[in-house]
């Protein structure tokens, strides 16, 4: 088997990815399917961390727009990400993967507190680490969490697993049949063109720390493995395209 392009990855899943066709809540069978995909890649010796959004359970911005205090709304969303993390951890354990959940808000009865050194040791020992509760502060998205944690654990790449979206386009492909997919972009391109792959804070963190970002369709079985081994699927965002060719 060829050598992997990425040996340590952080997979960013949206909360909606855990909801299945319903779009809200948690569909256990869907989570189990994702867990098996991750387990297959992990079994090849790839070190894996996860960040999962909470949008299937709660969205802070609409709640704030409806009159809820934004800080409280965001903290509520952080708790939703912990719920998703615990469910994913259980599904990974069921397929034989030793897993740890670390949270940015202390809740030691259900998860470890986030400690960078401990997270690195878990990865080195072959455990999957799931980061919950964002970065522990309001106003920061789980995209920013993914970029920050990827930098802290020195990940080779962030894998942005999308539902039914196979990359980054210059327009919405569902609305515009002439939309063109980008195979490669620089982080600077993403920021300058206003491409909403991640929020601007997350994009800047990824650029400053020279972390590749791969946007791909997670609904196609085997795609995580394909990305890890360098197959040209989805859209790859990096600092210098020419250097990586």
C-alpha positions in Angstrom: 0.0 0.0 0.0 1.2 3.5 -0.8 2.4 5.8 2.0 -0.3 8.1 3.3 -0.1 11.8 2.4 -1.3 12.7 5.9 -0.3 10.8 9.0 -2.1 12.9 11.6 -5.4 14.4 10.7 -8.2 16.4 12.3 -11.7 15.6 10.9 -14.2 18.3 11.2 -17.8 17.0 11.1 -20.9 19.2 11.2 -23.5 18.4 13.8 -26.0 17.8 10.9 -23.8 15.0 9.7 -24.9 13.0 12.8 -28.5 13.7 12.1 -28.9 11.6 9.0 -31.8 12.3 6.7 -33.8 13.9 9.5 -31.5 16.9 9.6 -32.0 17.4 13.4 -31.1 15.3 16.4 -28.8 12.3 16.4 -29.4 9.2 14.2 -27.4 6.4 15.8 -27.2 4.3 12.6 -25.7 7.3 10.8 -23.1 7.9 13.6 -22.2 4.2 13.5 -21.7 4.4 9.7 -19.3 7.3 10.1 -17.5 5.6 13.0 -16.8 2.6 10.7 -15.4 4.8 8.0 -13.1 6.5 10.6 -12.1 3.1 12.1 -11.0 1.8 8.7 -8.6 4.7 8.3 -7.5 4.5 11.9 -6.6 0.8 11.5 -4.0 1.8 8.9 -2.0 3.7 11.5 -3.4 7.2 10.9 -3.6 9.4 14.0 -7.0 11.0 14.2 -8.7 13.7 16.2 -12.3 14.9 15.7 -14.2 18.2 16.2 -18.0 17.9 15.8 -20.3 20.9 15.5 -23.6 21.1 17.4 -26.0 22.4 14.8 -28.1 19.3 14.8 -29.1 20.1 18.4 -28.7 23.9 18.8 -27.8 27.0 16.9 -26.6 29.9 19.0 -26.9 32.7 16.4 -30.7 32.3 15.6 -31.4 32.0 19.3 -29.5 35.3 19.9 -31.4 36.9 17.1 -34.6 35.9 18.8 -33.6 37.7 21.9 -31.5 35.2 23.9 -28.3 36.5 25.4 -25.6 35.6 22.8 -23.1 34.3 25.4 -25.7 32.0 27.0 -26.8 30.8 23.5 -23.2 30.0 22.6 -22.6 28.1 25.9 -25.7 26.1 25.2 -24.3 25.2 21.8 -21.0 24.1 23.3 -22.9 21.6 25.4 -24.5 20.3 22.3 -21.1 19.5 20.8 -20.3 17.5 23.9 -23.4 15.4 23.4 -22.3 14.7 19.9 -18.8 13.9 21.0 -20.0 11.4 23.6 -22.3 9.6 21.0 -19.5 9.4 18.5 -17.0 8.2 21.1 -19.4 5.4 22.0 -19.8 4.3 18.4 -16.0 4.3 17.9 -15.6 2.2 21.0 -18.1 -0.3 19.7 -16.0 -0.8 16.5 -12.9 -1.4 18.7 -11.3 2.1 18.7 -9.9 3.4 22.0 -11.3 6.9 22.2 -11.0 9.9 24.6 -13.3 12.9 24.8 -11.7 16.1 25.9 -13.7 19.3 26.6 -12.8 22.9 26.9 -15.3 23.3 29.7 -14.6 21.1 32.7 -17.1 18.3 33.2 -14.9 15.6 34.6 -17.7 13.1 35.2 -18.2 12.6 31.5 -14.9 13.7 29.8 -11.3 14.7 30.3 -10.5 18.4 30.4 -8.6 19.6 27.3 -4.9 19.3 28.0 -2.7 19.6 24.9 0.1 17.3 26.2 -2.4 14.6 27.2 -4.1 14.8 23.8 -0.8 14.3 22.0 0.0 11.3 24.2 -3.4 9.8 23.4 -2.8 10.2 19.7 0.7 8.7 20.0 -0.8 5.7 21.8 -3.3 5.1 19.0 -6.3 6.6 20.5 -8.8 8.9 18.7 -9.4 12.2 20.5 -12.7 14.0 20.2 -12.6 17.7 21.2 -15.9 19.0 22.6 -17.2 22.3 23.9 -15.5 24.4 21.3 -12.6 26.4 22.7 -14.6 27.1 25.9 -15.4 30.7 24.9 -18.5 32.3 23.2 -18.3 33.9 19.8 -15.9 31.3 18.4 -17.2 28.6 16.0 -16.4 25.0 15.9 -14.5 25.7 12.6 -12.2 27.9 14.6 -12.0 25.1 17.2 -10.9 22.7 14.5 -8.2 25.1 13.2 -6.9 25.8 16.7 -6.8 22.2 17.8 -5.2 21.1 14.5 -2.5 23.7 15.1 -2.0 22.6 18.7 -1.7 18.9 17.9 0.4 19.6 14.8 -2.0 17.9 12.5 -1.0 17.6 8.8 -4.4 18.5 7.6 -8.0 19.3 8.5 -10.5 17.2 6.7 -13.8 19.1 6.3 -16.3 16.3 5.8 -19.4 17.7 4.0 -22.8 16.3 3.5 -23.3 15.7 -0.2 -20.9 18.5 -1.2 -17.8 17.3 -3.1 -15.7 20.4 -2.8 -15.6 24.2 -3.1 -17.3 25.9 -6.0 -17.4 29.4 -7.4 -21.2 29.4 -7.0 -23.8 27.1 -5.4 -23.9 24.0 -7.6 -27.4 23.3 -6.5 -28.6 26.6 -7.9 -26.2 27.3 -10.7 -25.5 24.5 -13.2 -22.5 26.4 -14.6 -20.8 26.4 -11.2 -17.1 25.3 -11.4 -15.4 23.3 -8.7 -11.9 24.3 -7.5 -9.5 21.4 -7.3 -6.9 23.5 -5.5 -6.9 26.8 -3.7 -4.5 28.7 -1.5 -5.7 29.9 1.9 -5.1 33.5 0.7 -7.5 32.7 -2.2 -10.2 31.6 0.2 -9.9 34.7 2.3 -9.7 37.1 -0.7 -12.5 35.6 -2.6 -14.7 35.4 0.4 -15.3 31.6 0.0 -17.2 30.5 3.0 -15.4 27.2 3.6 -14.7 28.2 7.2 -15.1 31.5 9.0 -12.3 34.0 8.6 -10.8 33.3 12.0 -10.4 29.6 11.2 -9.1 30.3 7.7 -6.5 32.7 9.0 -5.4 30.2 11.7 -5.0 27.5 9.0 -3.0 29.8 6.8 -0.7 31.0 9.6 0.0 27.5 10.8 0.5 26.0 7.3 -2.3 23.4 7.7 -3.8 21.8 4.6 -7.6 21.9 4.4 -9.4 19.3 2.3 -13.1 19.7 1.6 -14.8 16.5 0.4 -18.1 14.6 0.3 -18.3 12.3 3.4 -21.4 10.5 2.0 -19.3 8.5 -0.4 -17.9 5.4 1.4 -14.1 5.3 1.5 -13.5 9.1 0.9 -11.7 9.7 4.2 -9.2 7.0 3.2 -8.9 8.5 -0.3 -8.1 11.9 1.1 -5.5 10.5 3.5 -3.7 8.7 0.7 -3.6 11.7 -1.5 -6.3 11.0 -4.1 -7.5 14.1 -5.9 -11.0 14.3 -4.6 -12.7 17.4 -3.3 -10.8 20.6 -3.0 -7.5 21.0 -1.3 -6.6 24.3 0.3 -2.9 25.0 1.2 -0.5 27.8 1.4 1.5 27.1 -1.7 -0.1 24.9 -4.4 3.0 24.8 -6.6 5.2 23.5 -3.8 2.8 20.6 -3.3 2.6 19.5 -6.9 
